[in-house]
Amino acid sequence: VSQMQGLIDRLTDASMAIRSDDSNPNGTENDVGNINNFLLKSDAIVKEFLSAVDQHRQRVHRIGNKTSGKRKAGEMRGASSGDSIHNEVSLMYFDALHKQCLQVDQLLEQYSSRFEEGQDGIILSEDLSQVTFCYYDEKNRSHDLVGILPKNFPLSNPNWICDLPCDFDPKWMRNTGQNSGLVSVVKHFIDSISLYQCLWDEMDDIDGNVWVLEPSLPARRSCCERRVALRSGLSIQFTIDPENARSVPLTMRFIGSSNDVGDLRNAYKKYMASDERILDDEDTWSEALSIRENMKRCFGFPLPSPETTEKDDFIVECGICYAHRIANDEGEESVIPSVTCPNTSCARSYHDSCLLEWLQSLPGAKASFGRIFGSCPYCCDSISVKVVGNF
């Protein structure tokens, strides 16, 4: 209806341009020219409108096939299994899902940078209990928003799952307006994504130009932490502020032998000096530069790049299990050695879990302030690791 009204308004404006020239003394010649211009404009306007109508028709057909086909499949499975939950998708549930998916489909077509390439913006589960919205931001990074629909949808808010560095808990507006329900949630999701473009630009710059040891790439978009190699046996682990990505990292940990770590830590402290009056501009952190460029200025050398080095140069095996990467306690993310013997003549590296298990087996090991202290398996010098669980 709004597009039809827009068509009428534009045709009216075009016809008014002819009437405004009725008093022109050139007479018939100008009239013919004005009429031709009017016909050309009218033809373009009508073609644009017909194209919009055709796109809407295709959208209705596409979403209709998704919802109706899967509704029937769900009812057939429910009938055969006797499952009352799937036995029938209520009319209110189905109609609300169908209409709101149409609105979201139009929204994604308007905003998503890859929608025009045929990317499917909406994915429905077979029983219509889950919907996934696929959005591509201005840098063609993909973002998925998964909604677990309640049985009384659209009266209650679905459970939302997404990969953002912040909590995502949108307000549910259950009326049937243009900006309610799924549409309002997806708009909230798109707005949230726009807030973290700088963060993901920094993360992409780091992931593409330095050797990232942890986490395994590609990493989740919600992960603001990276551990990157500086040289063999030496690395840094830092956390970027998601709200101000180019500011000083929230945390900075140096991993390696005592001598190497001490020199880097002193350089970092100097670079972070609070009294900027006594320092040159190149001696202080600058938010005009990327995280990677600031670290290059801070440490006095560029971070090792995949273009100039091999990752094998920075792979360190655990001195206990002799593996580089193992599963963490949850069995999901893999971890690499992160504890180094402080004895520079030894400098063996260990996984936290391997060293913890080793120290717990020693009769003389002692626990204090959340750490367990004992001796290195190789040189017998003192070494410690953070305690996980009870000791």
C-alpha positions as CSV (number, residue, x, y, z in Angstrom):
1,V,0.0,0.0,0.0
2,S,2.8,2.4,0.9
3,Q,4.6,1.7,-2.4
4,M,1.3,2.3,-4.3
5,Q,0.8,5.6,-2.6
6,G,4.4,6.5,-3.4
7,L,3.8,5.7,-7.1
8,I,0.7,8.0,-7.2
9,D,2.7,10.8,-5.5
10,R,5.5,10.6,-8.0
11,L,3.2,10.5,-11.0
12,T,1.4,13.5,-9.6
13,D,4.7,15.4,-9.3
14,A,5.6,14.5,-12.8
15,S,2.2,15.7,-14.2
16,M,2.5,19.0,-12.2
17,A,5.7,19.7,-14.0
18,I,3.7,19.8,-17.3
19,R,0.9,22.0,-15.9
20,S,3.5,24.5,-14.7
21,D,4.6,25.1,-18.3
22,D,1.1,25.6,-19.8
23,S,1.6,29.4,-20.0
24,N,4.8,29.0,-22.0
25,P,4.5,31.1,-25.2
26,N,6.3,28.4,-27.3
27,G,3.0,26.5,-27.4
28,T,2.7,23.1,-29.0
29,E,6.4,22.4,-29.4
30,N,7.1,22.7,-25.7
31,D,3.9,20.8,-24.9
32,V,5.0,17.8,-27.0
33,G,8.4,17.9,-25.2
34,N,6.9,18.0,-21.8
35,I,4.5,15.2,-22.6
36,N,7.4,13.0,-23.8
37,N,9.3,13.8,-20.6
38,F,6.3,12.9,-18.6
39,L,5.9,9.6,-20.4
40,L,9.5,8.7,-19.9
41,K,9.4,9.5,-16.2
42,S,6.1,7.6,-15.8
43,D,7.5,4.6,-17.6
44,A,10.6,4.5,-15.3
45,I,8.4,5.0,-12.2
46,V,6.0,2.2,-13.1
47,K,8.9,-0.2,-14.0
48,E,10.5,0.5,-10.6
49,F,7.1,-0.2,-8.9
50,L,6.6,-3.4,-10.8
51,S,10.1,-4.6,-9.9
52,A,9.3,-3.9,-6.2
53,V,6.0,-5.8,-6.5
54,D,7.8,-8.8,-8.2
55,Q,10.4,-8.8,-5.4
56,H,7.7,-8.9,-2.8
57,R,5.9,-11.7,-4.6
58,Q,9.1,-13.7,-4.7
59,R,9.7,-13.0,-1.0
60,V,6.2,-14.2,-0.1
61,H,6.6,-17.3,-2.2
62,R,10.0,-18.1,-0.7
63,I,9.0,-17.6,2.9
64,G,5.7,-19.3,2.3
65,N,7.4,-22.4,1.0
66,K,9.7,-22.5,4.0
67,T,7.0,-22.2,6.7
68,S,4.1,-24.1,5.1
69,G,6.2,-27.1,3.9
70,K,7.9,-27.5,7.3
71,R,4.7,-27.0,9.1
72,K,3.2,-30.0,7.2
73,A,6.3,-32.1,7.8
74,G,6.2,-31.3,11.6
75,E,2.5,-32.3,11.7
76,M,3.1,-35.6,9.9
77,R,6.0,-36.5,12.3
78,G,3.8,-35.5,15.3
79,A,0.9,-37.6,14.1
80,S,3.1,-40.6,13.6
81,S,4.8,-40.3,17.0
82,G,1.8,-39.2,19.0
83,D,3.8,-36.2,20.2
84,S,1.2,-33.6,21.2
85,I,3.8,-30.8,21.0
86,H,4.5,-31.3,17.3
87,N,1.0,-32.7,16.5
88,E,-0.1,-29.3,15.3
89,V,1.5,-25.9,14.9
90,S,-1.2,-23.5,16.1
91,L,-2.6,-21.1,13.6
92,M,-1.5,-18.1,15.7
93,Y,2.1,-19.5,15.9
94,F,2.2,-20.2,12.1
95,D,0.7,-16.9,11.0
96,A,2.9,-14.9,13.3
97,L,6.0,-16.7,12.2
98,H,5.1,-16.4,8.5
99,K,4.3,-12.7,8.6
100,Q,7.2,-11.7,10.8
101,C,9.7,-13.7,8.7
102,L,8.4,-11.8,5.7
103,Q,9.2,-8.5,7.4
104,V,12.6,-9.7,8.6
105,D,13.4,-10.9,5.1
106,Q,12.7,-7.4,3.7
107,L,14.9,-5.9,6.5
108,L,17.8,-8.2,5.7
109,E,17.5,-7.5,2.0
110,Q,17.8,-3.8,2.9
111,Y,20.7,-3.9,5.3
112,S,22.8,-7.0,4.6
113,S,25.8,-6.5,2.3
114,R,25.6,-10.0,0.8
115,F,21.9,-10.5,0.4
116,E,21.9,-9.5,-3.2
117,E,24.3,-12.4,-3.9
118,G,21.6,-15.0,-3.2
119,Q,22.5,-15.5,0.5
120,D,19.7,-17.1,2.4
121,G,18.9,-14.7,5.2
122,I,16.4,-16.9,7.1
123,I,16.8,-20.6,8.0
124,L,14.0,-22.5,9.7
125,S,14.3,-25.8,11.5
126,E,12.2,-28.7,10.3
127,D,9.6,-28.4,13.1
128,L,9.6,-24.6,13.0
129,S,10.8,-24.4,16.6
130,Q,14.0,-22.6,15.7
131,V,14.8,-19.7,13.3
132,T,18.2,-18.4,12.3
133,F,18.8,-15.0,10.8
134,C,22.0,-14.6,8.8
135,Y,23.4,-11.1,8.5
136,Y,26.5,-9.8,6.7
137,D,27.9,-6.5,7.9
138,E,29.6,-3.8,5.9
139,K,32.9,-5.7,5.8
140,N,31.1,-9.0,4.7
141,R,31.6,-10.6,8.1
142,S,28.8,-13.1,8.8
143,H,26.7,-13.0,11.9
144,D,24.0,-15.5,12.9
145,L,21.1,-14.8,15.4
146,V,19.4,-18.0,16.5
147,G,16.0,-17.9,18.1
148,I,14.5,-20.8,20.0
149,L,10.7,-20.2,19.7
150,P,8.5,-21.0,22.7
151,K,5.3,-23.0,22.2
152,N,3.1,-19.9,22.8
153,F,5.0,-17.7,20.2
154,P,4.5,-14.8,19.6
155,L,3.2,-14.2,23.1
156,S,6.5,-14.9,24.7
157,N,10.1,-13.9,23.9
158,P,12.2,-16.6,22.2
159,N,15.5,-17.6,23.7
160,W,18.3,-15.9,21.6
161,I,21.7,-17.2,20.9
162,C,24.3,-15.0,19.1
163,D,28.1,-14.4,19.1
164,L,28.5,-10.8,20.4
165,P,31.0,-9.4,23.0
166,C,28.0,-8.2,25.1
167,D,24.8,-9.6,26.5
168,F,22.0,-9.8,24.0
169,D,18.6,-9.5,25.8
170,P,16.2,-7.6,23.5
171,K,12.9,-6.4,24.7
172,W,10.1,-8.4,23.2
173,M,7.3,-6.5,21.6
174,R,4.5,-9.0,20.8
175,N,2.1,-6.8,18.9
176,T,1.9,-7.1,15.2
177,G,3.2,-3.7,14.0
178,Q,6.0,-3.2,11.5
179,N,8.6,-2.8,14.3
180,S,7.5,-5.6,16.7
181,G,8.3,-9.2,17.3
182,L,11.1,-10.7,15.3
183,V,11.7,-7.5,13.3
184,S,12.5,-5.4,16.5
185,V,14.9,-8.1,17.7
186,V,16.7,-8.4,14.4
187,K,17.0,-4.6,14.2
188,H,18.4,-4.6,17.7
189,F,20.9,-7.3,16.6
190,I,22.0,-5.2,13.6
191,D,22.4,-2.1,15.7
192,S,24.5,-4.2,18.2
193,I,26.7,-5.4,15.4
194,S,27.3,-1.8,14.2
195,L,28.7,-1.0,17.6
196,Y,31.6,-3.5,17.4
197,Q,32.9,-2.8,13.8
198,C,36.1,-1.2,15.2
199,L,36.7,-4.2,17.5
200,W,36.3,-6.7,14.7
201,D,38.5,-4.6,12.4
202,E,41.3,-4.8,15.0
203,M,40.8,-8.5,15.5
204,D,40.8,-9.1,11.8
205,D,44.0,-7.1,11.4
206,I,45.7,-9.1,14.2
207,D,44.4,-12.5,12.9
208,G,45.5,-11.7,9.4
209,N,49.0,-10.2,10.0
210,V,50.5,-11.9,13.0
211,W,50.9,-15.4,14.3
212,V,47.9,-16.0,16.7
213,L,48.7,-18.9,19.1
214,E,45.4,-18.8,20.9
215,P,42.5,-19.1,20.3
216,S,42.3,-21.4,17.3
217,L,41.2,-19.4,14.2
218,P,38.7,-18.6,13.1
219,A,37.8,-17.4,16.6
220,R,34.3,-16.5,17.9
221,R,33.3,-12.9,17.4
222,S,32.7,-12.6,21.1
223,C,36.3,-13.4,21.9
224,C,38.3,-10.2,22.7
225,E,41.4,-12.1,23.8
226,R,44.5,-13.0,21.7
227,R,47.8,-14.7,22.4
228,V,50.3,-13.8,19.7
229,A,53.9,-14.9,19.1
230,L,56.8,-12.5,19.5
231,R,59.6,-15.0,19.0
232,S,60.3,-18.7,19.8
233,G,59.3,-19.4,23.4
234,L,58.0,-15.8,23.9
235,S,54.4,-14.5,23.5
236,I,52.0,-12.0,24.9
237,Q,48.3,-12.5,25.8
238,F,46.0,-9.5,25.9
239,T,42.4,-8.5,26.0
240,I,41.0,-5.7,23.9
241,D,38.3,-3.4,25.2
242,P,35.2,-4.1,23.0
243,E,33.8,-0.7,23.7
244,N,37.0,1.2,22.7
245,A,39.1,-1.3,20.7
246,R,42.1,1.0,20.0
247,S,42.6,2.0,23.6
248,V,45.2,0.4,25.9
249,P,44.4,-3.4,26.3
250,L,42.4,-4.3,29.4
251,T,44.9,-7.0,30.3
252,M,48.5,-7.8,29.1
253,R,50.4,-10.9,30.1
254,F,53.9,-11.8,29.1
255,I,54.7,-15.5,28.6
256,G,58.3,-16.8,28.4
257,S,61.6,-16.9,30.2
258,S,62.2,-14.4,33.0
259,N,64.9,-12.4,31.2
260,D,62.8,-12.0,28.0
261,V,59.6,-11.3,29.9
262,G,61.4,-8.7,32.1
263,D,62.7,-6.7,29.2
264,L,59.3,-6.6,27.4
265,R,57.4,-5.8,30.6
266,N,59.7,-2.8,31.3
267,A,59.3,-1.6,27.7
268,Y,55.5,-1.9,28.0
269,K,55.4,0.0,31.4
270,K,57.5,2.8,29.8
271,Y,55.2,3.0,26.9
272,M,52.2,3.2,29.2
273,A,53.8,5.9,31.4
274,S,51.2,8.3,32.7
275,D,53.3,11.4,32.5
276,E,53.1,12.1,28.8
277,R,54.7,15.5,29.1
278,I,58.2,14.1,29.4
279,L,57.8,11.7,26.5
280,D,57.7,12.1,22.7
281,D,54.5,11.2,20.9
282,E,56.0,8.0,19.6
283,D,56.6,6.9,23.2
284,T,53.0,6.7,24.3
285,W,50.0,4.7,23.3
286,S,48.0,6.3,20.4
287,E,44.4,5.5,19.6
288,A,45.0,6.8,16.1
289,L,47.1,3.7,15.5
290,S,46.0,0.0,15.4
291,I,46.8,-2.4,18.3
292,R,49.4,-4.0,16.1
293,E,51.1,-0.7,15.2
294,N,51.2,0.3,18.9
295,M,52.8,-2.9,19.9
296,K,55.4,-2.5,17.1
297,R,56.3,0.9,18.6
298,C,56.2,-0.3,22.1
299,F,58.5,-3.3,21.7
300,G,60.7,-1.8,19.0
301,F,60.1,-4.6,16.4
302,P,57.2,-5.7,14.3
303,L,55.2,-8.7,15.4
304,P,56.1,-11.9,13.4
305,S,54.0,-12.1,10.3
306,P,52.9,-15.1,8.2
307,E,54.5,-13.4,5.3
308,T,58.0,-13.5,6.8
309,T,58.0,-16.5,9.2
310,E,56.6,-20.0,9.6
311,K,54.3,-20.9,12.5
312,D,56.4,-23.9,13.3
313,D,59.0,-21.4,14.5
314,F,56.7,-20.6,17.4
315,I,55.3,-24.0,18.3
316,V,56.4,-25.1,21.7
317,E,55.8,-28.6,23.1
318,C,54.8,-29.2,26.7
319,G,57.7,-30.6,28.7
320,I,55.3,-33.1,30.3
321,C,52.9,-34.4,27.7
322,Y,55.1,-33.5,24.7
323,A,52.1,-32.1,22.8
324,H,51.6,-28.5,21.6
325,R,47.8,-28.2,21.7
326,I,45.4,-30.2,24.0
327,A,41.7,-29.9,24.9
328,N,40.8,-27.7,27.8
329,D,39.0,-28.9,30.9
330,E,35.6,-28.4,29.1
331,G,36.8,-30.4,26.2
332,E,36.0,-27.6,23.7
333,E,38.7,-25.0,23.1
334,S,42.3,-26.3,22.7
335,V,45.1,-24.8,24.7
336,I,48.8,-24.5,24.3
337,P,51.7,-24.3,26.9
338,S,51.4,-21.1,28.9
339,V,53.7,-21.7,31.9
340,T,57.5,-21.3,31.5
341,C,60.1,-22.4,34.0
342,P,61.7,-19.2,35.5
343,N,65.2,-20.8,35.3
344,T,66.6,-19.3,32.1
345,S,68.9,-22.3,31.6
346,C,65.8,-24.5,31.6
347,A,62.9,-22.4,30.2
348,R,60.7,-25.4,29.6
349,S,57.1,-24.7,28.8
350,Y,54.1,-26.6,30.2
351,H,50.3,-26.7,29.9
352,D,48.6,-25.4,33.0
353,S,46.7,-28.7,33.5
354,C,49.8,-30.8,32.9
355,L,51.9,-28.9,35.4
356,L,49.1,-28.8,37.9
357,E,48.7,-32.6,37.8
358,W,52.5,-32.9,38.1
359,L,52.8,-30.6,41.1
360,Q,49.8,-32.2,42.8
361,S,51.6,-35.5,42.7
362,L,54.6,-34.2,44.6
363,P,54.7,-34.8,48.4
364,G,56.3,-31.4,49.1
365,A,54.0,-29.2,47.0
366,K,52.3,-26.4,48.8
367,A,49.2,-24.3,47.9
368,S,48.9,-20.6,48.7
369,F,46.8,-17.8,47.4
370,G,45.2,-19.8,44.7
371,R,48.5,-21.2,43.4
372,I,50.4,-24.5,43.9
373,F,54.2,-24.4,44.3
374,G,56.6,-27.1,43.6
375,S,59.7,-28.0,41.5
376,C,60.2,-28.1,37.8
377,P,60.2,-31.6,36.3
378,Y,63.5,-30.9,34.5
379,C,65.7,-28.6,36.5
380,C,64.0,-28.9,40.0
381,D,63.9,-25.1,40.4
382,S,60.7,-23.6,42.0
383,I,57.7,-23.3,39.7
384,S,54.0,-22.6,40.3
385,V,50.7,-22.7,38.5
386,K,47.2,-21.4,39.2
387,V,45.1,-24.0,41.1
388,V,41.9,-25.1,39.3
389,G,39.3,-26.7,41.7
390,N,40.2,-28.0,45.1
391,F,43.7,-29.1,46.2
